[in-house]
Amino acid sequence: MKAFRRFAREERAARLVELPVPEPAENQVLLRVSHCGICGSDLHAWLNHKGYESVLPEVTFGHELSGTVEKVGDKAKAWSVGDHAIMIALQTPHDPNDRYCRDSLPQLSSRRRVQGLHLDGGMAEYVCIDQEFLIPVPEGLPLKLAALTEPLSVAEHCIGNRSAIGEGSNVVVSGPGIIGLLCAISARSRGANVL
């Protein structure tokens, strides 16, 4: 399979390579990637920017993805071949002894990881994903649009959870990248006046 893979902890040290199709572990599914976006985090990792030292020296990039289940591990019983899914990119395997898991804040755990930076990601034809971090795509939603779920969740968190934006609010969105555009859409959907 083709994959866009980092090969060293250096600036621009990534290239398109041929790899074997991975085999899913017992709790994983093999997803045939339909669409994968390019996140700012991917660019920072590719450019080896400060703050991205935890990114593996060798890893396949990509965490904004959608795809179709191709193969199912023995214990991934919730999934069937042909199901459409998206991936939760920021992953903390559930552990009842982790206080952040107990408090429903797994993203704050020091055990968190981003698939595509700390595990092989979706800039490939196939990717293995733990079933715990998969979400089914609703029937009728094109996979092309489903791949926008991760950046949309960032925008929704910003507007819906971290602000009081509502009917009649005046909002300026600075930055017309995908998350900025989705923030504008989210604010407008709440009745805000958006510039």
Salt bridges, closest charged atoms under 4 A:
GLU11 OE2 - ARG12 NE 3.34
GLU18 OE2 - LYS2 NZ 3.72
GLU23 OE1 - LYS71 NZ 2.77
GLU26 OE2 - LYS75 NZ 3.57
ASP42 OD1 - HIS63 ND1 3.99
GLU70 OE1 - ARG32 NE 2.97
ASP98 OD2 - ARG111 NE 2.96
ASP120 OD1 - ARG5 NH1 2.68
ASP130 OD2 - ARG113 NH2 3.21
GLU156 OE1 - ARG190 NH2 2.97
